Amino acid sequence: MRELPLLDRLAILADAAKYDASCASSGTAKRTSKGGKGIGSTEGSGICHAYAPDGRCISLLKILLTNHCVFDCHYCINRKSSNVRRARFTPQEVVDLTLSFYRRNYIEGLFLSSGIVKSSNHTMEQLIEVARILRQEHDFRGYIHLKTIPEADPELVRQAGLWADRVSINVELPTVAGLTRLAPDKNITTIEGAMGGVREAIVEARDARKRFRHAPRFAPGGQSTQMIVGADGATDSDIVTRSSRLYGQFGLRRVYYSAFSPIPDASAVLPLKRPPLLREHRLYQSDWLMRFYGFAAQEVAQAAGADGMLPLDIDPKLAWALRFRDRFPVDVNRAPREALLRVPGLGVRAVGALIAARHHRRLRLEDVARLTVSLAKLRPFIVTADWRPTLLIDRQDLREVIAPPRAAQLELFAA
């Protein structure tokens, strides 16, 4: 079969990579090519879709090495039974593309994933070779994220972490039952075993760096994972609980959520309709509550309805507050940080600013208004020097009063 031209293969394999959401570049080591050494940097500003912790946008070349795959996961457009155009890069072609795009100032780094071709070990070796050539032969100092393959030899996964800034292993689906049904070639024990091996390697490398200045770094950006939302019957409560366990057990930097999107020639076991993208957004908000606001997974689950699903019309923090009205109102001049973080409408920065300001004066409602987008959302839940909500918190129609108006949900990949 005649090989497709490079640009045609790039179009196919870049489009095939769009379903993978876990490509943020936060948390990695700082490197530059100042002084004429090497090529690339992890510090420059970019033009695309991956964001660093300080808000900088970092552009990544996001592609698959190949969309050929020996696995037959029902939800995957690249599964072996799927009728899609196939393409494949060699490791050197990916290297050349990365350097070419970088020199044109299009990208700051590379996000590389792949279907499984020949075997898991063979594919993993190809992914590692791309990163090795970039680092070793071209002294590339930009960001590299490798999507590793849990079925590959653990030593290969460890090698990936020596060349990449971040590695990720997708758990794919929130429940064991869903994984067994929709991804028969994958095994939860294998996936979690690989994630545990990466965590051990990260911890060992950090300890070594404390004792030996020139000890090699291992995935300084940590590891992440992704779950598909809406392909199986998992509820939001199931997903939040699973994410919390992944954070605690494997020390993940991020869990990403990807709303299931119906694919051509879909398997009959998949739902015919995609979940609302707003559901994905609510899960990210719940994830934020656990990571930055002190909520336990069980508390986030309490914000869900009897069916285990988070409400779409209000955010999970507000849903939790409406369910536990006995915790409010909170006095912004006296309450501890933990209580303030649970007030709907108050973010981490706003809470920090309030705590700093109240050391100097008694806070009034106008002081709080300067730190929030919607004062109306806060009024029922706070007490200030000049404001007390009295019976407002007990209103039966409080949800309708403070809930934001519903907006039309746009489609991510609409034609």
C-alpha positions as CSV (number, residue, x, y, z in Angstrom):
1,M,0.0,0.0,0.0
2,R,1.4,3.4,-1.0
3,E,2.3,5.5,2.0
4,L,0.4,8.8,2.5
5,P,2.3,12.1,2.2
6,L,3.5,13.5,5.4
7,L,1.0,16.4,5.6
8,D,-1.9,13.9,5.1
9,R,-0.6,11.7,7.9
10,L,-0.2,14.8,10.1
11,A,-3.9,15.7,9.5
12,I,-5.1,12.2,10.3
13,L,-3.0,11.7,13.4
14,A,-3.5,15.2,14.8
15,D,-7.3,14.8,14.4
16,A,-7.1,11.4,16.1
17,A,-5.4,12.9,19.1
18,K,-8.1,15.5,19.8
19,Y,-10.0,13.1,22.1
20,D,-7.2,13.0,24.7
21,A,-7.7,15.9,27.1
22,S,-4.8,15.3,29.5
23,C,-2.2,17.6,27.9
24,A,-1.6,20.5,30.3
25,S,2.0,21.3,30.8
26,S,1.9,22.4,34.5
27,G,4.5,21.6,37.1
28,T,7.5,20.7,35.1
29,A,11.1,21.8,35.6
30,K,12.2,25.1,34.2
31,R,14.7,24.9,31.3
32,T,15.8,27.4,28.7
33,S,18.3,27.5,25.8
34,K,19.9,30.8,26.9
35,G,23.6,30.9,26.4
36,G,23.4,29.0,23.1
37,K,22.9,25.6,24.8
38,G,20.3,23.3,23.4
39,I,17.0,24.1,21.7
40,G,13.6,25.0,23.3
41,S,12.3,26.1,26.6
42,T,9.6,25.4,29.1
43,E,9.3,29.0,30.1
44,G,8.2,30.9,27.0
45,S,4.6,32.0,26.3
46,G,2.7,30.0,23.8
47,I,-0.3,30.3,21.5
48,C,-2.4,27.2,22.0
49,H,-4.4,25.2,24.5
50,A,-2.1,24.0,27.4
51,Y,-1.7,26.1,30.5
52,A,1.0,26.5,33.1
53,P,0.1,27.2,36.8
54,D,0.7,30.9,36.4
55,G,-1.7,31.1,33.5
56,R,0.8,31.1,30.6
57,C,-0.6,29.4,27.5
58,I,1.9,26.8,26.1
59,S,1.3,25.4,22.7
60,L,1.9,21.7,22.1
61,L,2.2,19.6,19.0
62,K,-0.5,17.0,19.9
63,I,-0.4,13.9,17.7
64,L,-0.5,10.1,17.7
65,L,2.5,8.1,16.6
66,T,0.0,5.9,14.8
67,N,-3.8,5.2,14.9
68,H,-3.3,1.6,14.1
69,C,-4.3,-0.5,17.1
70,V,-4.5,-4.1,18.1
71,F,-7.0,-3.4,20.8
72,D,-10.7,-3.2,20.3
73,C,-12.0,-0.7,22.9
74,H,-15.7,0.0,22.0
75,Y,-15.4,3.8,22.8
76,C,-12.3,4.4,20.8
77,I,-12.4,5.7,17.2
78,N,-9.0,4.0,16.5
79,R,-10.0,0.5,17.7
80,K,-9.0,-2.3,15.3
81,S,-12.6,-2.9,14.1
82,S,-13.1,0.8,13.3
83,N,-13.4,1.9,9.6
84,V,-11.0,4.9,9.7
85,R,-8.1,6.0,7.6
86,R,-4.9,4.7,9.1
87,A,-1.5,6.4,9.3
88,R,1.8,6.1,11.0
89,F,4.9,8.2,11.7
90,T,8.4,6.9,12.3
91,P,10.1,8.3,15.4
92,Q,12.4,10.4,13.3
93,E,9.5,12.0,11.5
94,V,7.9,13.0,14.8
95,V,11.3,14.5,15.8
96,D,11.6,16.4,12.6
97,L,8.0,17.7,12.8
98,T,8.6,18.8,16.4
99,L,11.8,20.7,15.7
100,S,10.3,22.2,12.5
101,F,7.2,23.6,14.3
102,Y,9.3,24.8,17.1
103,R,11.7,26.7,14.9
104,R,8.7,28.4,13.3
105,N,7.5,29.5,16.7
106,Y,4.3,27.4,16.4
107,I,4.8,25.2,19.5
108,E,6.6,25.0,22.8
109,G,6.5,21.2,23.3
110,L,5.2,17.8,22.3
111,F,2.3,15.7,23.5
112,L,2.7,12.2,22.0
113,S,0.3,9.3,22.3
114,S,-0.3,6.2,20.1
115,G,-2.4,3.3,19.2
116,I,-0.9,-0.1,20.0
117,V,0.9,-1.4,16.9
118,K,2.5,-4.9,16.9
119,S,2.7,-5.0,20.7
120,S,2.6,-2.8,23.8
121,N,6.4,-3.1,24.2
122,H,7.1,-2.3,20.6
123,T,4.9,0.8,20.7
124,M,6.4,2.0,24.0
125,E,9.9,1.7,22.5
126,Q,8.9,3.9,19.6
127,L,7.5,6.6,21.9
128,I,10.6,6.5,24.0
129,E,12.8,6.8,21.0
130,V,11.1,10.0,19.9
131,A,11.8,11.6,23.3
132,R,15.4,10.2,23.5
133,I,16.3,11.6,20.1
134,L,14.9,15.0,21.0
135,R,16.7,15.2,24.3
136,Q,19.9,13.4,23.6
137,E,20.7,14.2,19.9
138,H,19.1,17.7,19.7
139,D,19.3,18.8,23.3
140,F,15.6,19.8,23.1
141,R,14.6,21.6,26.3
142,G,10.9,22.1,25.5
143,Y,8.1,20.3,27.2
144,I,7.4,16.6,26.4
145,H,4.4,14.6,27.6
146,L,4.3,10.9,26.8
147,K,1.2,8.8,27.0
148,T,2.5,5.6,28.3
149,I,1.1,2.1,27.8
150,P,0.3,0.2,31.0
151,E,0.6,-3.2,29.4
152,A,4.2,-2.4,28.4
153,D,7.2,-3.7,30.4
154,P,7.6,-1.6,33.6
155,E,11.2,-0.8,32.7
156,L,10.0,0.8,29.5
157,V,7.6,3.0,31.4
158,R,10.4,4.0,33.7
159,Q,12.6,5.0,30.7
160,A,9.8,7.2,29.4
161,G,9.9,9.2,32.7
162,L,13.6,9.9,32.3
163,W,13.0,11.7,29.0
164,A,9.6,13.2,29.5
165,D,8.4,16.1,31.6
166,R,5.1,14.3,32.3
167,V,3.8,10.8,31.8
168,S,0.2,9.7,31.8
169,I,-1.7,6.4,31.9
170,N,-5.4,6.6,31.2
171,V,-7.7,4.6,33.5
172,E,-10.2,5.1,30.7
173,L,-13.5,4.4,32.6
174,P,-14.6,5.1,36.2
175,T,-15.7,1.6,37.1
176,V,-14.3,-1.9,36.8
177,A,-17.5,-3.1,35.3
178,G,-17.4,-0.4,32.6
179,L,-13.8,-1.1,31.7
180,T,-14.5,-4.9,31.5
181,R,-17.5,-4.3,29.3
182,L,-16.2,-1.6,26.9
183,A,-12.4,-2.3,26.9
184,P,-12.0,-6.1,27.1
185,D,-8.3,-5.9,26.2
186,K,-7.6,-3.7,29.2
187,N,-7.2,-4.7,32.9
188,I,-7.6,-2.5,35.9
189,T,-4.9,-4.3,37.9
190,T,-2.4,-3.8,35.1
191,I,-3.3,-0.1,34.8
192,E,-3.1,0.6,38.5
193,G,0.1,-1.4,38.7
194,A,1.7,0.8,36.1
195,M,0.5,3.9,37.8
196,G,1.9,2.7,41.1
197,G,5.3,2.0,39.5
198,V,5.4,5.5,38.1
199,R,4.6,7.0,41.5
200,E,7.4,5.0,43.1
201,A,9.8,6.1,40.5
202,I,8.8,9.8,41.0
203,V,9.3,9.5,44.7
204,E,12.6,7.8,44.4
205,A,13.9,10.4,41.9
206,R,12.9,13.3,44.3
207,D,14.6,11.6,47.2
208,A,17.7,11.1,45.1
209,R,17.7,14.8,44.0
210,K,17.8,15.8,47.6
211,R,20.9,13.8,48.3
212,F,22.7,14.0,44.9
213,R,22.6,17.2,43.0
214,H,23.1,15.6,39.6
215,A,20.7,12.7,40.0
216,P,18.4,12.3,37.0
217,R,15.0,13.8,37.0
218,F,12.0,11.5,36.6
219,A,8.8,13.0,35.1
220,P,9.2,16.3,37.0
221,G,5.7,17.3,35.9
222,G,4.3,14.2,37.6
223,Q,1.7,11.9,36.1
224,S,-1.9,12.4,35.1
225,T,-4.8,10.3,33.8
226,Q,-8.1,10.6,32.0
227,M,-11.6,9.2,32.4
228,I,-14.3,9.0,29.8
229,V,-17.6,10.4,31.0
230,G,-20.9,9.1,29.8
231,A,-19.8,6.0,27.9
232,D,-21.0,3.7,30.7
233,G,-23.5,3.9,33.5
234,A,-21.2,5.5,36.1
235,T,-22.7,8.3,38.0
236,D,-21.0,11.6,39.0
237,S,-20.7,10.3,42.5
238,D,-18.9,7.2,41.2
239,I,-16.5,9.4,39.2
240,V,-15.7,11.8,42.0
241,T,-15.1,8.9,44.4
242,R,-12.8,7.2,41.9
243,S,-10.9,10.4,41.2
244,S,-10.3,11.0,44.9
245,R,-8.9,7.5,45.3
246,L,-6.6,8.0,42.4
247,Y,-5.3,11.3,43.8
248,G,-4.6,9.7,47.2
249,Q,-3.3,6.3,46.0
250,F,-1.0,7.4,43.1
251,G,-0.3,11.1,43.9
252,L,-1.6,12.2,40.5
253,R,-1.1,15.8,39.3
254,R,-4.4,15.9,37.5
255,V,-7.4,13.7,36.6
256,Y,-9.0,14.8,33.3
257,Y,-12.6,14.2,32.3
258,S,-13.5,13.7,28.7
259,A,-17.2,13.7,27.7
260,F,-17.9,10.6,25.5
261,S,-18.4,11.6,21.9
262,P,-20.3,9.2,19.6
263,I,-18.0,7.9,16.9
264,P,-18.5,6.6,13.3
265,D,-19.5,3.0,13.1
266,A,-20.0,2.9,16.9
267,S,-20.5,-0.3,18.8
268,A,-24.0,-1.3,19.7
269,V,-23.1,-1.3,23.4
270,L,-22.4,2.4,23.4
271,P,-25.1,5.1,24.1
272,L,-26.5,6.8,21.0
273,K,-26.4,10.3,22.6
274,R,-23.4,12.1,24.1
275,P,-23.6,13.4,27.6
276,P,-24.0,17.2,28.0
277,L,-20.6,18.9,28.0
278,L,-21.8,20.8,31.0
279,R,-21.6,17.6,33.0
280,E,-17.9,17.4,32.2
281,H,-17.6,21.0,33.5
282,R,-19.3,20.2,36.8
283,L,-16.9,17.3,37.3
284,Y,-14.0,19.6,36.8
285,Q,-15.5,22.0,39.4
286,S,-15.9,19.0,41.8
287,D,-12.3,18.1,41.2
288,W,-11.3,21.6,42.1
289,L,-13.3,21.4,45.4
290,M,-11.4,18.3,46.4
291,R,-8.0,19.7,45.4
292,F,-8.2,23.3,46.6
293,Y,-11.2,23.8,48.9
294,G,-10.9,21.0,51.4
295,F,-13.9,19.0,50.3
296,A,-13.8,15.2,50.7
297,A,-15.2,13.0,48.0
298,Q,-18.2,12.0,50.2
299,E,-19.1,15.7,50.6
300,V,-19.0,16.4,46.9
301,A,-21.2,13.3,46.4
302,Q,-23.7,14.8,48.8
303,A,-24.2,17.7,46.4
304,A,-25.5,15.2,43.8
305,G,-29.1,14.2,43.6
306,A,-30.7,10.8,44.5
307,D,-29.5,9.5,41.1
308,G,-25.9,10.3,41.9
309,M,-25.7,13.0,39.3
310,L,-24.6,16.6,40.0
311,P,-27.1,19.3,39.0
312,L,-26.3,21.0,35.7
313,D,-28.0,24.3,36.5
314,I,-25.8,25.2,39.5
315,D,-22.3,24.5,40.5
316,P,-21.5,21.7,43.0
317,K,-20.4,24.1,45.7
318,L,-23.7,25.9,45.6
319,A,-25.6,22.6,45.5
320,W,-23.7,21.5,48.6
321,A,-24.4,24.8,50.4
322,L,-28.1,24.6,49.6
323,R,-28.3,21.1,51.0
324,F,-26.5,22.0,54.2
325,R,-28.0,25.4,55.1
326,D,-27.4,24.8,58.8
327,R,-23.6,25.5,58.1
328,F,-24.5,29.1,57.1
329,P,-24.4,32.1,57.3
330,V,-20.7,32.4,57.9
331,D,-19.2,35.5,59.5
332,V,-16.5,36.8,57.2
333,N,-14.9,38.7,60.2
334,R,-14.5,35.6,62.4
335,A,-14.9,32.4,60.5
336,P,-11.8,30.2,59.9
337,R,-10.4,29.8,56.4
338,E,-12.0,26.3,56.0
339,A,-15.5,27.7,56.6
340,L,-15.0,30.6,54.2
341,L,-13.8,28.3,51.5
342,R,-17.2,26.6,51.5
343,V,-19.2,29.9,50.9
344,P,-20.6,29.8,47.3
345,G,-19.0,32.5,45.2
346,L,-15.8,32.9,47.3
347,G,-12.6,31.5,45.6
348,V,-9.3,30.7,47.2
349,R,-7.7,34.1,46.4
350,A,-10.8,36.0,47.7
351,V,-10.7,34.1,51.0
352,G,-7.0,34.8,51.4
353,A,-7.7,38.5,50.7
354,L,-10.6,38.6,53.2
355,I,-8.5,37.0,56.0
356,A,-5.6,39.5,55.3
357,A,-8.0,42.5,55.3
358,R,-9.9,41.6,58.5
359,H,-6.7,42.0,60.5
360,H,-6.9,45.7,59.9
361,R,-10.6,46.5,60.0
362,R,-14.1,45.0,60.3
363,L,-15.3,44.0,56.8
364,R,-18.5,45.4,55.4
365,L,-20.6,44.1,52.5
366,E,-18.9,46.5,50.1
367,D,-15.5,45.0,51.0
368,V,-16.7,41.5,50.0
369,A,-18.2,42.8,46.8
370,R,-14.8,44.0,45.5
371,L,-13.6,40.4,45.6
372,T,-16.4,38.5,43.9
373,V,-18.2,38.5,40.6
374,S,-21.7,38.0,42.1
375,L,-22.6,39.5,45.4
376,A,-26.2,38.3,45.1
377,K,-24.9,34.7,45.3
378,L,-23.0,35.4,48.5
379,R,-25.6,37.4,50.4
380,P,-27.6,34.5,51.8
381,F,-24.5,32.7,53.1
382,I,-22.4,35.5,54.9
383,V,-22.5,37.9,57.8
384,T,-20.6,41.2,57.6
385,A,-20.3,44.2,59.9
386,D,-23.3,45.8,58.2
387,W,-25.2,42.7,56.8
388,R,-27.1,39.8,58.2
389,P,-29.3,37.7,55.9
390,T,-31.9,37.0,58.6
391,L,-34.5,34.6,57.0
392,L,-33.0,34.7,53.5
393,I,-31.1,31.5,54.0
394,D,-34.4,29.7,54.8
395,R,-36.3,30.7,51.7
396,Q,-37.9,27.8,49.9
397,D,-37.2,29.4,46.5
398,L,-33.5,30.3,47.3
399,R,-32.2,28.1,44.6
400,E,-34.3,29.8,42.0
401,V,-33.3,33.3,43.3
402,I,-29.6,32.9,43.1
403,A,-29.1,30.2,40.4
404,P,-27.5,31.7,37.2
405,P,-29.6,31.8,34.0
406,R,-29.2,28.7,31.8
407,A,-27.2,29.3,28.7
408,A,-27.3,27.2,25.5
409,Q,-24.6,24.5,25.6
410,L,-22.2,24.6,22.6
411,E,-20.9,21.4,21.0
412,L,-17.1,20.9,21.2
413,F,-16.7,19.0,17.9
414,A,-19.9,20.0,16.1
415,A,-19.7,20.0,12.3
